[in-house]
């Protein structure tokens, strides 16, 4: 027995109407398998069903509303990704000691713990994931390896197809204490 699966949602065509991409599935089925399309759908374009017409219309409205929600959510996520940036901070701990803090990678679906472990082995230094002052996750790398981290992150984002993402390096120096004023 051979089972036909939809090229859009990967469900069998009988179940495409329950997914979020019913309209695109219907177009794909009509284009690629017209015999199955005519078997499943009548001339008016409605799915063959034993439900009353009012119930079918109510279900269609719910599906359309769900599709619109999913499309708007996907659009918001894409805009969020495009609007975000990756910041690489070089923080001075003492006169010759530095750490690198990387912020903004959690938006792109990158596992920060794995990336920290990769940095630790690549640069032979300590690296960990911590919470920043704003409550967001950041990767802290010991040592002054900001340029190498910048190059590696650019390569990583190019692999994911996110070439338009801005990666910026920032120098963060601690504030010097003023000597006490004699009274």
N, C-alpha and C positions, 0 to 999 in steps of 0.2 A: 504494500500500500504506500503510495506516495502522497505526502502532505505538502500543500502549497502554503508558503509563508509570505506575508506582506513584506515588500522591500522597504517600506517606510517605518513601520512600527514593530516588525518581526512577529506579529501575532498571525494566526490563521485569519484569512479574510472575513470569516464569519464573526470574529471578535474585534475587528478593527473599530467598530462603532463605539466600543467601550473605552478605547484609548483616547488620548488627547489630540490625536492627529487624524481624525476620521475623514476630514475633507481631503487631505493630501493622500490618504490611503485609498480613498475612492477613485481619485484621479489616476493613481498608479495602477490600480487594478483594471480600470477601464482601458488604459494604454497597453498594458502588458498581457492581460488575460481577459479579453472581452467576453469569452464564453462564460467564465465564472462570474463576471460582472453582471451579465444579463440574467444568470441564474439567481443571483443574490438580490438584485435590485430590479424593481419594476420600471415601466416606462416613465412614470412620473418622478422617478429618482428617489422614492421613499424605500426604505428597507422593508422587506416582506416581514410582517409581524402579525401576531394575533391580538396585539394591543389595540385599544380604541384610538381614534385619530387624536383626540384631545390629549391622551396620555403620551402619544408619540411626539406631539408638538411640545409638550412640557419637557420631555426628555431631551429633545433637540435643543431647546432653549438652554437647558442646564449644561449640555455639552458645549454649546457655543460660548457660554459664559465662562466655563472652565478653560476652554482653549484660549480665550482672550486673556484670562488671568495668567496662564502659563506663558503666553507670548510676551506679556508686559513684564513678568518676572524675569524672563530670559533677557529682555532688552535692558532692564535695570541692572542686572548682573554684568552685562557687557559694558554698559556705560560706567559702572563702578570700576571695572577693570581698566578701562581706557583712561579714566580720570585719576587713578591712583598712580603713585610713584614709589620707587624703592629708594630709601635713603641709607647711605653708608656713612656712619659717624666715626671719626677718629677721635677717641677720648684719651686725654693725657692723665695718667694715674699719678706719676711722679715725674721727675725730670727726664728720665730716659725710658720710662715704661708707658706703653700705650695699649689700649684695647680697641677693637673694632665692633661697633654695634650696627646690626643690619635690621632695618624696620621696613614694613610694608610688603613682605613676601606672602603673608597669610591669605591675601586677597586672591592670589593666582592658583590656589589649590596645591601648593607645594608643602610637603611634609617637612616641617622645620626641624624636627628631631633628626631625621635622616640627613638633611642638609648640614646640620651642625656636626654630625658624625663624619660626613664627607669632608667638611672643612678641617676638622681635627686631624684626620688621617692625611689629607692633602698637604697641609701646612705644618704638620708635626707640632701641633700646639693644642692648647685646651680650647674647647668650644662648647657652649651650652645654650639652651633656650630658657629665657627668663621673661618675666612680665615687666614692661616699661612703666614709667610714671603715669602714662595715659591708660594703662591696663591692657595694652596690646602686647602680643608676643614679639620678642626680638631675639636675635641670635647674637651672643657675645663671643668674640674670638680674641684670645690673648695674643698680643704681639702686633707689630705694625705691618700688616699685610693688606692694607686697604686697596692698593692698585690691583693686586692679584685677585682679590675678592670681587672687585668691580668687573674685571675681565670675565671671571667665571660666571657671575650672575648674568652678564650680557649674553654669554653663550647659552646658559640655561633658558633664558627667556626666548632666545631665537629658536631653540629646539621646540618650545611650546607654541611657536608662531606668534609671539607677542613682541614684535620688533619695535612698535611705536611707544613702548613703555619707557618712561624717563627714569634713568638711574643716576642719582646725583651723590657726590661725595661732599661731606661737610666736616670741617675742622671744629672740634668742640674743646675749648681750653677752659680749665677751671679758673674761677675768679680769684684774683690775688687778694689776700687780706691786707687791709691797711694797718700800718703800725698805730698803736694807741697815741693819742695826742696828749703831750704832757700838760698837767694842770697848773 
